[in-house]
Amino acid sequence: MKIFPAIDLLNKKVVRLYQGDYQKQEIFGDDPVAFAKEFEAAGAEYLHLVDLDGAKAGSLHYFDIAKQIVEATDLFVEVGGGIRDEATINHCLDAGVHRVILGTIAQKDPQFTQEMLKKYGSQIAIGVDAKDGKVAVEGWLETTETDALAFCRQLQAWGAKTIIFTEISRDGTGLGINIPLYQQLNQLDLEIVASGGVAALTDIEELRKIHIGGAIVGKALYSGNLKLTDVLAASKGDDQ
């Protein structure tokens, strides 16, 4: 199972939000490249980078930081937050970003999303953020009436390869992962990356047992509740 340490950027600082609330942020530092290097030194191979300012504004703000991380590490870097046109997708991929995450635009512009999935294949992941079972957009500030699980099935039909599924009510809370939900999602023919609420090694172990493709770990790493080396070991289980 792939482990993606998360770097969330707000006002150029590394932060974690509580349940996606921009007013409930905790700042952990102002050098995202240093964090990426630390994750790599601990054994990480993947990185999940989110531009929270971009997600709210609808345009990528921190392309330069993504580029710096790509140049400074050998990590597989995926970037999301405000990516809503093909020019930005190309800009990121040309800079060495390995995968671009489409979120709000996937729900609001199905035709564009299908075109991008067809053209870029596995270089595109879709971020599905769910609040009370419904898809949330615009940096989680707006909740739609679209059923999140039904939307994932639709994305599969459109040709999506990877879905990053975030349960907003658990994100940054330390409440743990909703395993039954991910069991449902894993019935789809997709790589599912679990996001929101990883709090203990048991969360990683349970996700591995149900063969989830990956997990994003954020707040638990920054708070010191989990060590990345332990998370990586748990993700491998008996395969080590």
C-alpha positions in Angstrom: 0.0 0.0 0.0 1.3 3.4 -0.9 1.7 6.0 1.8 1.4 9.7 1.0 2.7 12.1 3.7 0.7 15.3 3.2 1.9 18.8 2.9 -1.0 21.3 2.9 -0.1 24.9 2.1 -1.9 28.0 3.3 -0.3 31.5 3.1 2.9 29.7 2.1 3.0 27.8 5.4 2.6 24.1 6.1 -0.7 23.7 8.0 -3.3 21.2 8.9 -7.0 22.2 9.0 -9.7 20.7 11.3 -12.5 19.2 9.2 -11.5 21.4 6.3 -12.2 24.6 8.2 -9.9 27.4 7.1 -10.5 29.2 10.4 -9.2 26.2 12.4 -5.7 25.8 11.2 -2.6 24.7 12.9 0.8 26.0 11.5 3.7 23.5 11.6 6.3 25.4 9.6 7.2 27.6 6.7 9.6 25.4 4.7 7.6 22.8 2.7 10.7 21.7 0.8 12.4 20.8 4.1 9.4 18.7 5.2 9.4 16.9 1.9 13.1 16.1 2.3 12.5 14.8 5.9 9.7 12.5 4.6 12.0 11.2 1.9 14.8 10.6 4.4 12.4 8.6 6.5 11.7 6.3 3.6 8.7 7.9 1.9 8.4 7.4 -1.9 5.2 9.5 -2.4 4.0 13.0 -1.5 0.6 14.6 -1.5 0.8 18.3 -1.9 -2.3 20.5 -1.6 -2.6 24.2 -2.3 -5.3 25.3 0.0 -5.3 28.9 -1.2 -5.6 27.6 -4.7 -8.5 25.3 -3.8 -10.4 28.3 -2.4 -9.5 30.7 -5.2 -9.9 28.3 -8.1 -6.3 28.7 -9.4 -3.0 27.1 -8.4 -1.0 29.5 -6.2 2.1 27.5 -5.3 3.4 26.0 -8.5 6.8 27.2 -7.6 6.9 25.2 -4.3 5.8 22.1 -6.1 8.6 22.6 -8.6 11.1 23.1 -5.9 10.1 19.8 -4.2 10.2 17.9 -7.4 13.7 19.2 -8.1 14.9 18.7 -4.5 13.7 15.1 -4.0 13.0 11.8 -5.9 9.5 11.6 -4.5 6.5 10.8 -6.6 4.7 14.1 -6.2 0.9 14.6 -6.7 -0.5 18.1 -6.6 -4.0 19.4 -6.0 -5.8 22.6 -5.2 -7.3 24.9 -7.8 -6.3 23.0 -10.9 -9.2 23.7 -13.3 -7.7 24.0 -16.8 -5.5 22.1 -19.1 -2.8 24.8 -19.2 -2.2 24.3 -15.5 -2.2 20.5 -15.8 0.5 20.8 -18.5 2.5 23.3 -16.5 2.6 20.9 -13.6 3.4 17.8 -15.6 6.1 19.7 -17.6 7.7 20.7 -14.3 8.0 17.1 -13.2 4.9 16.7 -11.1 3.9 13.0 -11.4 0.2 13.3 -10.9 -2.3 16.2 -11.0 -5.5 16.1 -8.8 -8.7 17.4 -10.2 -11.3 18.2 -7.5 -14.0 20.9 -7.9 -13.8 20.9 -11.7 -14.5 17.1 -11.9 -17.9 17.7 -10.3 -18.7 21.0 -12.1 -17.4 20.2 -15.6 -17.9 16.5 -16.6 -17.0 17.1 -20.2 -13.6 18.7 -19.4 -12.9 16.0 -16.8 -13.6 13.2 -19.3 -11.4 14.8 -21.9 -8.5 15.2 -19.4 -8.9 11.6 -18.2 -8.8 10.3 -21.8 -5.8 12.4 -22.7 -3.6 12.1 -19.6 -4.8 8.7 -18.1 -3.0 7.8 -14.9 -1.4 11.3 -14.6 -4.8 12.5 -13.5 -6.3 11.6 -10.1 -9.7 12.7 -9.0 -10.2 14.1 -5.5 -13.6 13.3 -4.2 -14.2 15.1 -0.9 -17.3 13.9 1.0 -19.3 15.6 3.7 -22.3 13.7 5.1 -22.1 11.4 2.0 -22.3 14.3 -0.5 -19.5 15.8 -2.7 -18.0 19.0 -1.4 -16.3 21.5 -3.7 -14.5 24.9 -3.7 -12.0 24.0 -1.1 -14.7 22.2 0.9 -16.6 25.5 1.3 -19.6 24.3 -0.7 -21.5 21.0 -0.4 -23.4 19.7 -3.5 -26.3 17.3 -3.7 -24.2 14.7 -5.5 -23.9 11.4 -3.8 -20.2 10.7 -3.3 -20.3 7.0 -3.9 -22.5 7.4 -7.0 -20.0 10.0 -8.2 -17.1 7.6 -7.8 -19.0 5.0 -9.9 -19.5 7.7 -12.5 -15.8 8.6 -12.5 -14.9 5.0 -13.1 -17.2 5.0 -16.2 -15.4 8.1 -17.4 -12.0 6.3 -17.3 -10.6 7.5 -14.0 -7.7 5.4 -12.7 -7.2 6.8 -9.2 -9.6 8.4 -6.7 -8.4 10.2 -3.6 -11.4 10.0 -1.3 -11.5 12.3 1.7 -14.1 12.1 4.5 -14.1 15.7 5.6 -15.8 15.1 8.9 -12.7 13.1 10.0 -10.0 15.1 8.3 -7.5 16.5 10.9 -9.6 15.1 13.8 -7.7 12.0 14.7 -11.0 10.0 14.8 -9.7 7.2 12.6 -10.6 5.8 9.2 -14.1 4.7 8.3 -13.2 1.2 7.2 -16.7 0.1 6.0 -16.8 3.1 3.7 -13.5 2.2 2.1 -14.6 -1.4 1.8 -17.5 -0.1 -0.3 -15.2 2.1 -2.4 -12.8 -0.8 -3.0 -15.5 -2.7 -4.9 -14.9 -0.3 -7.7 -12.2 -1.1 -10.3 -10.1 1.9 -9.2 -7.0 2.7 -7.2 -8.5 4.2 -4.0 -6.4 6.4 -1.8 -7.9 6.9 1.6 -7.7 10.4 3.1 -9.0 11.9 6.3 -8.7 10.7 9.9 -5.6 8.4 9.9 -4.8 8.4 13.6 -3.2 5.1 14.5 -1.2 2.3 13.0 -4.3 0.1 13.2 -5.9 2.4 10.6 -3.1 1.7 8.2 -3.2 -2.1 9.0 -6.9 -2.2 8.4 -6.7 -0.4 5.1 -3.9 -2.7 4.0 -6.0 -5.8 4.9 -8.8 -4.6 2.6 -6.3 -3.9 -0.1 -6.8 -0.2 -0.4 -4.3 1.3 -2.9 -2.9 4.0 -0.7 -3.4 6.3 2.3 -2.7 10.0 3.0 -1.3 10.7 6.4 -1.1 14.3 7.7 -2.1 15.5 11.1 -0.9 12.4 12.9 2.6 12.8 11.6 2.8 16.5 12.4 1.4 16.1 15.9 3.9 13.3 16.6 1.1 10.7 17.2 2.6 8.6 14.4 6.1 8.2 13.1 6.4 7.9 9.4 8.8 5.0 9.6 6.2 3.1 11.6 3.5 4.0 9.2 5.6 2.8 6.3 6.3 -0.5 8.1 2.6 -1.0 8.8 1.7 -0.4 5.2 3.9 -3.3 4.2 2.8 -5.7 6.9 4.0 -9.2 6.3 5.4 -8.3 2.9 8.6 -6.7 4.4 
